Amino acid sequence: MNNTNLQLNLENEKRKQQRRNRWYFFIIVLSLLFLAGLFAYLVLTNRQVTFDTIESKNFEEFKKNLQKVIILPENVDPSVIQVSDAENLKKQSSLLYSQVENDDVMLIYPNQLIIFRPSVNKIVNVFPVNN
């Protein structure tokens, strides 16, 4: 009789453990789905910032003009972005983009970010970039 009760208790414990494992699995899957959705949302909302990329033929001329006022890293092509929604950038990082205006050009090098205002031919700001 004791042996049968022991077997029943063991079976009940196994079932309870299986149910717990199913719940753990369900919670983990639900959490992963939530995190994937959150990640997708964050990526998509950050892409709402509209940038216009400078065409390559204009970039060489632009780069020559910029080299007259600042020493640019050699043998490195920066990511070049022309700002078209400065207000949205300021909402994202008021410290970094506080002086940015529409039509400013951002050059992103591996170790620095240069914000240039072509309308007045001046560098607005230079920030170090930590990798």
Secondary structure, DSSP 8 states (H G I E B T S, - for coil): -HHHHHHHHHHHHHHHHHHHHHHHHHHHHHHHHHHHHHHHHHHHHHTTS-EE---HHHHHHHHHHHHTTS---TT---EEEEES-HHHHHHH-TTTTTT--TT-EEEE-SSEEEEEETTTTEEEEEEE---
